[in-house]
Amino acid sequence: MSTRARRLGPLSLALALALVVASVTLPGGGSASADDRLFQLTVLHFGAGQSAVGPHDGAGGLDRFVELVRREHIRAEQTGGDVVIGLGDQFAPGPEFAAARAEPGRPLDALALGRVPADAYVIGDHDLDLGADTLAQFIDGVGRGTFLSATLDPAADPALGPLVDRGRIAQSTVVTRWGRPIGVVGVTSPRLAAAGAVDVDADVVPAVQAEIDRLSDADVDIVILASHLESLPADQDLAGRLTGVDLVLSGGGDDVLADPGARLAPGDEVLVAGPYPLLQADAAGVPVPVAATSGRYRYLGRLVAWFDSDGVLVRLAPSSGPLLVTGSGPGSVASQPFVRRRVVDVTRARVAAQPVTPLAVSQVDLDGVRAAVRTAEGSLGNLVADGVLATARRAAERGDRRDPDVALVGSGALGFDHVVAAGPVTVRDTFDLASNDRLLVSGPMTGARLKRVLEFAVSGAADVSPRWVQVAGLAMVVDIDQAPLVLDAAGHVTQAGRRIRSVVLASGREVVREGRVVPGRAVTVAFDETLLAMGHPLGAASEQWWVGATVQQSLADHLVNELGGAVGARQYPAAGEGRIVRPGVPPRP
């Protein structure tokens, strides 16, 4: 237990609740207006931005959000000091993400956040979805603030290591306001596979407590925990296992905390999970305020606290709460002109142009109807699978990994009942045809494991199931008349499948012959992350790594990089080229 936790001693939750609701001063603390020794700290915080630029569900707008943060920052400086903290997932794949990065240089959403007087950002789990290079580009683009995580070690990563050396990435940061040191410790969800050479510490509590204790030993007597464990309950649970924390900020979920009478976005009234802030007893019994807001730049959280000269939390202000980002009504905020002109308008124009911006011309229909992509091979499935394989091979070369032999794409990531007729294939078409939130993973599988995965994929063929896979780098024979693989309610195999009769790699190597696995080395497989989630008892790869792209991105890149903008009917015939053969079942026309 830290020395600060012993010094504070336990307070009653009832007394702490009185502090929050009525701003009652603790005995011996004096009043904020009468005692000059009290220090007023305003903590401004915001949740996952996820590349949003425009209003969402009746609130938000990156231009108004930036202006609101700047306004509240100036107001807080006049009454004490403030700390501004972003709580992770600053960007996310999608049309707006693609638009913000449509041209070389500084990403547009990063350009906007460069106008926010932020002291720190938590590294969210999704900030690493597309690889360390993308995160490094974003951090450089923002240009200010320290990106934090006590549960990640990116020092060995070629892209992020230099940012660690320059102090742009750290486990914690200390800012000074009116001579008072304030520590901020970041936490990233452990449900994150390593991206590049970034190591993930799954033992969250010891890692975070060690960083809190290090700050305490350095005489930092006000500590803020900025946590991105993807939900408010998870962040509350973490707070209950720690000591020495004064304030907790919860990010990564879409939780709304608000007191009665707070102005909320339409429909958010039913989502309120409790008052702002909640109180959580820490491991020593000390009640700690926990604050949260939902993301997409719809709210700015404002937590106003007074501390005594020893760093003891004395009082919370009734002005604490979520501030709605809106251009009308009470609390409305004007648009920030630079962000509106250079970021919001440009991004929206690019998104609007996506439906008419061609990436390629196809000589064949790309049929994404469920019955087409979930039961058989076809032009779309082969095209997307080839894109996944090509993207994973490029990533393997950059990361000094083994080149994938094959690619498997779950049909649930494809088509969405959308058909692109022969002719231009636009940027927006790629979003309509392939998932922009399914990330790519690569890793080795034994022949036996690969066969089980394929057996699971074809076990629901008669039901037009999203288990079905599209493939690249192999050809297989599937006999639906044979026994399917069967799992019980717990996910255990109760009947081994016999439908996969043959699997031959593009190199000519046989993996399955006459229904039996042929002994040989492991096969390196690239696949979308949810493919094995539907049948996890079959096992993921024994070792796996993020490719740093989504299914949609791999399709768009393949159209441009490997195909040079031309999808030929001979290369991608409508009925496929024999990668998946079903005896007795004629190819689709």
Secondary structure by P-SEA (a helix, b strand, c coil): ccaaaaaaccccaaaaaaaaaccccccccccccccccbbbbbbbbcccccccccccccbbbaaaaaaaaaaaaaaaaacccbbbbbccccccccaaaaaaaccccccaaaaaaccccccccccccccccccaaaaaaaaaaacbbbbbbccccccccccaaaaaaacccccbbbbbcccbbbbbbbbcccccccccccccccccaaaaaaaaaaaaaacccbbbbbcccccaaaaaaaaaacccccbbbbcccbbbbbccccccccccccccccccbbbbbccccbbbbbbbbbccccbbbbbbbbbccccccccccccbbbbbbccccccccccccccccccaaaaaaaaaaccccccccccccccccaaaaaccccaaaaaaaaaaaaaaaaaaaaaccccccbbbbcccccccccccccccccaaaaaacccccbbbbbbbbcaaaaaaaaaaaaccccccccccccccccccccccccccbbbccccccccccccccccccccccccccccccccccbbbbbbcccccccccccccccbbbbccccaaaaaaaaacccccccccccccccccccccccccccccc
